[in-house]
Amino acid sequence: MALRGVRVLELAGLAPSPLCGMILADFGAQVVRVDRCPRSAMNADVQGRGKRSLALDLKQGPGAAALRRLCRRADVLVEPFRHGVMEKLGLGPKVLLKENPKLIYARLTGFGQSGKYAKSAGHDINYLALSGVLSKLGRKDENPYAPVNLLADFAGGGVMCAMGIIMALYERTKSGKGQVVDASMVEGAAYLSSFLWKSQNLGLWNRLRGENLLDSGAPFYETYKTLDGKFMAVGAIEPQFYEQLVKGLGLDSDKLPNQLSFSDWPEMKKMFAAIFSKKTQAEWCRIFDGIDACVTPVLSLDEVALHEHNKERSSFIKNDQEEISPRPSPLLSRTPATPSPRRDPFIGEHTEEILLEFGFTKEEIAKLHSEKVIEFNKPKANL
Ligand SMILES: C[C@H](CCC[C@@H](C)[C@H]1CC[C@H]2[C@@H]3[C@H](O)C[C@@H]4C[C@H](O)CC[C@]4(C)[C@H]3C[C@H](O)[C@]12C)C(=O)SCCNC(=O)CCNC(=O)[C@H](O)C(C)(C)COP(=O)(O)OP(=O)(O)OC[C@H]1O[C@@H](n2cnc3c(N)ncnc32)[C@H](O)[C@@H]1OP(=O)(O)O
């Protein structure tokens, strides 16, 4: 796998850093999640695939010292706390990079390492708001709307941070040096949406929110409810695809207003909606599958793995607990990701084996354990 041999320490965080760590693990890195100690009753990381867990109390001196020692042998550290937390623990980049100049120190935060909000709490919706992107999302006459926590947390945060880490790893092969990756979700979300900025001169966004081509303004870029309460997604932008859409709906384009007549869009939408509501999703699929109208069913999470196209590509996988999830993407032809089929780790499940691997002696481990700096959590064998 592409990242085989890369040693990652991921300090446990909320949603974005676990995704970052899971991407690295899926593509072959050895990822150790450093969980809090004393551990909470439940494991909040649902993206722990392929990781091992070490429960370590960083607030105790010997705990922070243990992390420093682990970092001396690691390639990457991912930390998800607001600016200043790591410095307060004596684990800031100055300290750790001095001890291991090859370390890639990735800081995945909402607001970045500097600026007025660097020490403020926040969540996806706040980062998206500050990036400008949220102002563009939502339907006409409605408040801006954050689409789950996908854009800032995961796309602008977890994925961007993983990309930064991989670039830093590549650069290190030439310079031999590590560096700090300052991944701010505000900036990640903004960067991700560069198209919004770069396309402003094309007139794509001249109208109010929800009245433009790609923001639910256009009748040919919309979702429509079907007879059975499901939905179809329509993305027929180019005239040749639009023509196929119109045909599939049983309409005659000569009798319709011009595709780009903005003032007719609201009425066109009503017309399309009325037509879509007359057939079931399966019936619409039979009409649109195989023609280039850019019309697809809106599938639920329960349905995606069963869809013929996704089945043919094995786009969704099952782990040994029979849980379905998306296969890592993209597909690399020679060295594809091979995601672990095992369940996510329990907090502290691998504490001892990880410390041994990183050079701690049995005696040192026993001392840390007796001082309650680390915890073990061996799952009971199924008898
Ligand atoms: C919209 C999303 C958030 C969605 C999250 C949901 C997925 C989860 C939210 C609630 C969860 C549920 C809930 O917890 C109840 C159940 C619990 C159960 O265990 C599991 C099931 C649950 C139902 C659970 C399920 C899900 O997990 C939830 C529904 C986001 O936007 S996420 C993005 C958030 N932002 C960032 O990550 C940016 C950077 N980080 C921050 O800004 C802050 O960390 C943040 C997020 C604002 C939190 O601030 P907080 O004050 O709590 O932390 P920090 O200031 O960063 O400091 C961390 C302190 O912890 C100490 N520490 C860290 N590691 C250790 C350690 N190993 N040992 C000891 N101490 C440690 C560290 O020293 C800091 O201490 P101080 O505060 O004293 O300095």
PDBQT file of the ligand as one rigid body, heavy atoms in Angstrom, charges set to zero:
ROOT
HETATM    1  C1  LIG A 401     -20.082  19.171  13.900  1.00  0.00    +0.000 C 
HETATM    2  C2  LIG A 401     -18.847  18.395  14.305  1.00  0.00    +0.000 C 
HETATM    3  C3  LIG A 401     -18.994  17.808  15.615  1.00  0.00    +0.000 C 
HETATM    4  C4  LIG A 401     -19.735  16.527  15.521  1.00  0.00    +0.000 C 
HETATM    5  C5  LIG A 401     -19.241  15.653  16.602  1.00  0.00    +0.000 C 
HETATM    6  C6  LIG A 401     -20.137  14.492  16.833  1.00  0.00    +0.000 C 
HETATM    7  C7  LIG A 401     -19.719  13.410  15.877  1.00  0.00    +0.000 C 
HETATM    8  C8  LIG A 401     -20.046  14.141  18.303  1.00  0.00    +0.000 C 
HETATM    9  C9  LIG A 401     -20.444  15.355  19.197  1.00  0.00    +0.000 C 
HETATM   10  C10 LIG A 401     -21.091  14.764  20.426  1.00  0.00    +0.000 C 
HETATM   11  C11 LIG A 401     -20.793  13.279  20.324  1.00  0.00    +0.000 C 
HETATM   12  C12 LIG A 401     -21.673  12.359  21.117  1.00  0.00    +0.000 C 
HETATM   13  C13 LIG A 401     -21.596  12.723  22.613  1.00  0.00    +0.000 C 
HETATM   14  O1  LIG A 401     -20.224  12.870  23.053  1.00  0.00    +0.000 OA
HETATM   15  C14 LIG A 401     -22.330  11.675  23.471  1.00  0.00    +0.000 C 
HETATM   16  C15 LIG A 401     -21.906  10.237  23.163  1.00  0.00    +0.000 C 
HETATM   17  C16 LIG A 401     -20.531   9.966  23.718  1.00  0.00    +0.000 C 
HETATM   18  C17 LIG A 401     -20.078   8.557  23.444  1.00  0.00    +0.000 C 
HETATM   19  O2  LIG A 401     -18.741   8.398  23.893  1.00  0.00    +0.000 OA
HETATM   20  C18 LIG A 401     -20.166   8.263  21.918  1.00  0.00    +0.000 C 
HETATM   21  C19 LIG A 401     -21.561   8.505  21.419  1.00  0.00    +0.000 C 
HETATM   22  C20 LIG A 401     -22.036   9.922  21.680  1.00  0.00    +0.000 C 
HETATM   23  C21 LIG A 401     -23.510   9.981  21.273  1.00  0.00    +0.000 C 
HETATM   24  C22 LIG A 401     -21.187  10.921  20.847  1.00  0.00    +0.000 C 
HETATM   25  C23 LIG A 401     -21.271  10.623  19.330  1.00  0.00    +0.000 C 
HETATM   26  C24 LIG A 401     -20.468  11.623  18.513  1.00  0.00    +0.000 C 
HETATM   27  O3  LIG A 401     -19.100  11.522  18.749  1.00  0.00    +0.000 OA
HETATM   28  C25 LIG A 401     -20.925  13.034  18.819  1.00  0.00    +0.000 C 
HETATM   29  C26 LIG A 401     -22.368  13.193  18.328  1.00  0.00    +0.000 C 
HETATM   30  C27 LIG A 401     -17.611  19.263  14.269  1.00  0.00    +0.000 C 
HETATM   31  O4  LIG A 401     -17.628  20.342  13.815  1.00  0.00    +0.000 OA
HETATM   32  S1  LIG A 401     -16.154  18.548  14.803  1.00  0.00    +0.000 SA
HETATM   33  C28 LIG A 401     -14.947  19.807  14.608  1.00  0.00    +0.000 C 
HETATM   34  C29 LIG A 401     -14.695  20.454  15.894  1.00  0.00    +0.000 C 
HETATM   35  N1  LIG A 401     -13.599  21.381  15.803  1.00  0.00    +0.000 N 
HETATM   36  C30 LIG A 401     -12.335  21.001  15.780  1.00  0.00    +0.000 C 
HETATM   37  O5  LIG A 401     -11.994  19.839  15.831  1.00  0.00    +0.000 OA
HETATM   38  C31 LIG A 401     -11.329  22.124  15.666  1.00  0.00    +0.000 C 
HETATM   39  C32 LIG A 401     -10.182  22.047  16.643  1.00  0.00    +0.000 C 
HETATM   40  N2  LIG A 401     -10.638  21.753  17.959  1.00  0.00    +0.000 N 
HETATM   41  C33 LIG A 401     -11.291  22.614  18.741  1.00  0.00    +0.000 C 
HETATM   42  O6  LIG A 401     -11.553  23.749  18.416  1.00  0.00    +0.000 OA
HETATM   43  C34 LIG A 401     -11.670  22.067  20.110  1.00  0.00    +0.000 C 
HETATM   44  O7  LIG A 401     -10.995  20.875  20.331  1.00  0.00    +0.000 OA
HETATM   45  C35 LIG A 401     -13.175  21.844  20.280  1.00  0.00    +0.000 C 
HETATM   46  C36 LIG A 401     -13.749  20.901  19.231  1.00  0.00    +0.000 C 
HETATM   47  C37 LIG A 401     -13.934  23.169  20.213  1.00  0.00    +0.000 C 
HETATM   48  C38 LIG A 401     -13.448  21.197  21.633  1.00  0.00    +0.000 C 
HETATM   49  O8  LIG A 401     -13.005  22.063  22.635  1.00  0.00    +0.000 OA
HETATM   50  P1  LIG A 401     -12.528  21.503  24.025  1.00  0.00    +0.000 P 
HETATM   51  O9  LIG A 401     -12.501  22.640  24.982  1.00  0.00    +0.000 OA
HETATM   52  O10 LIG A 401     -13.381  20.338  24.415  1.00  0.00    +0.000 OA
HETATM   53  O11 LIG A 401     -11.096  20.911  23.695  1.00  0.00    +0.000 OA
HETATM   54  P2  LIG A 401      -9.703  21.647  23.456  1.00  0.00    +0.000 P 
HETATM   55  O12 LIG A 401      -9.745  23.083  23.819  1.00  0.00    +0.000 OA
HETATM   56  O13 LIG A 401      -9.231  21.358  22.088  1.00  0.00    +0.000 OA
HETATM   57  O14 LIG A 401      -8.760  20.934  24.499  1.00  0.00    +0.000 OA
HETATM   58  C39 LIG A 401      -8.697  19.572  24.658  1.00  0.00    +0.000 C 
HETATM   59  C40 LIG A 401      -8.466  19.296  26.134  1.00  0.00    +0.000 C 
HETATM   60  O15 LIG A 401      -8.360  17.916  26.329  1.00  0.00    +0.000 OA
HETATM   61  C41 LIG A 401      -7.082  17.608  26.904  1.00  0.00    +0.000 C 
HETATM   62  N3  LIG A 401      -6.631  16.327  26.371  1.00  0.00    +0.000 N 
HETATM   63  C42 LIG A 401      -6.602  15.965  25.089  1.00  0.00    +0.000 A 
HETATM   64  N4  LIG A 401      -6.114  14.716  24.973  1.00  0.00    +0.000 NA
HETATM   65  C43 LIG A 401      -5.828  14.311  26.217  1.00  0.00    +0.000 A 
HETATM   66  C44 LIG A 401      -5.289  13.109  26.763  1.00  0.00    +0.000 A 
HETATM   67  N5  LIG A 401      -4.929  12.092  26.000  1.00  0.00    +0.000 N 
HETATM   68  N6  LIG A 401      -5.126  13.044  28.088  1.00  0.00    +0.000 NA
HETATM   69  C45 LIG A 401      -5.491  14.063  28.897  1.00  0.00    +0.000 A 
HETATM   70  N7  LIG A 401      -6.007  15.233  28.445  1.00  0.00    +0.000 NA
HETATM   71  C46 LIG A 401      -6.173  15.333  27.116  1.00  0.00    +0.000 A 
HETATM   72  C47 LIG A 401      -6.202  18.751  26.503  1.00  0.00    +0.000 C 
HETATM   73  O16 LIG A 401      -5.079  18.850  27.328  1.00  0.00    +0.000 OA
HETATM   74  C48 LIG A 401      -7.164  19.905  26.642  1.00  0.00    +0.000 C 
HETATM   75  O17 LIG A 401      -7.291  20.205  28.002  1.00  0.00    +0.000 OA
HETATM   76  P3  LIG A 401      -7.506  21.716  28.539  1.00  0.00    +0.000 P 
HETATM   77  O18 LIG A 401      -8.868  22.124  28.072  1.00  0.00    +0.000 OA
HETATM   78  O19 LIG A 401      -7.387  21.628  30.017  1.00  0.00    +0.000 OA
HETATM   79  O20 LIG A 401      -6.423  22.539  27.895  1.00  0.00    +0.000 OA
ENDROOT
TORSDOF 0
